Amino acid sequence: TADEYTLVKEETVDVNGVLCKMIQFRYAIVAPDAKQVMECLTGVMIKDNKTYIITCKSHAETFPGYYDMFRTAIKSVVITDAVSTAPQSTQTTAFTVTETTQTTLDTVVMTAAQP
């Protein structure tokens, strides 16, 4: 089970014109004979009555080495209003979240996109 939840930090930042609640927390995955402590940085954004959640996590002891990369990834998200297909992929670190209406399901596509 997931136990021992600890809120480390919480802040609201602007991510490309959308307010984002960044939540950093630590928790333990506990089994009868083992325990792993994980740390997570999650970005939660709401645009046009839809919620977008980006979660980045690692073992707690390695998390500090990933923190800046996780924060940069979350802050690089761009939510677009496209209604057909996602943009072409490139080799950048920015991500674009695009809604597609090709099916009856709400589909969110994350692709590496040129800023």
N, C-alpha and C positions, 0 to 999 in steps of 0.2 A: 504494500500500500504506500501511498504518498503521505508522509507525516512531517512533523517538525517544520512547518512553514514559518519563514521569517521574512517580513518585508524589509528590504535593505534600503531602497530609495524609490521615490516617486516624483515625477515632474511632468509638466506639460510644455511641449515644444511645437514650433511650427515646422511642418514637413511639407514643403512645396505648396504652401497655401492651405493646408488642412491641419487643424489642431490634432496633436498626437499625445496621448497619455503614455509615457514611458514608465514601466514598472519593472524594477529589479527586485528579485526575490530569491530566496534559498529554500530548498526543501530536501527531504531525505526519502529515498525509496527503500523501504524496510521490509525484509523478509526474515523468516525465523533464524536463519544462519548468516545473513549478509545485510550490508547497509551501504548505499551509495548516496553521497551528498551532492546535489546538483545545484547550479546557479543559473538563473534565467533572466534575460532582458526581453521584455515583451512590449511592442508598440501597438496601441489600439487607436484606430482612426474611424471616424464616422463621416460619411459624405453621402448626400442624397438618400438618407434613411437606410443606408447599408453600413455594416460594421466590417472593418478590415483589421485582422489581427496578424501580426508578424511576431514569431517567437524564435528566439535564439538562445541556445543553452549549451552548457558543457559541465563537466565535473567541476565542483567548487574550487578545487585546487588549481585548475587550469583556466578558470574563467577570467582572471585579471589579464591574461595574455590575449584574450579574445575580445575584451570589452570594447575597445576603440573600433575594431572591425564590425562588431555587432551593431554598435551605435551608428556607424557610418552607413551600414546596410539599411537600417530602419529609416534613417534620415534621407536616404536616396530614393525612397519609394515615391512614385508619381501615380496618382489615380487619375485616369483619363475618362472621357465620356464616349469613347468609341463604342460602336454597336455592331461591328462585323468581325474583324479579326485582330489579333494582337500584332504589334509592330515587329519588324524583322529583328532577329537577335544580332547583337554585336558583342565585342569582348570588353565591355566597360563594367564598372561596378554598380552602376545605377540600375534600379529595377522599375518597371512600369507595371502597374496593375490595371488591367483592361477588362471591362465587362463585355461579354459576348452574348448575343441573343440568338445564336444559331440553333439552340435547343430550347426546350421548354423549361429547363433547369437554369437557375442562376449559376453561371460559371465564372470563376475568377481565375485569370491566367497571369502568372508572374513570369516575365521574360527579361533577360538582360537587354537594356535598351540604351541607345545613345542619348545622352542628356541634351 
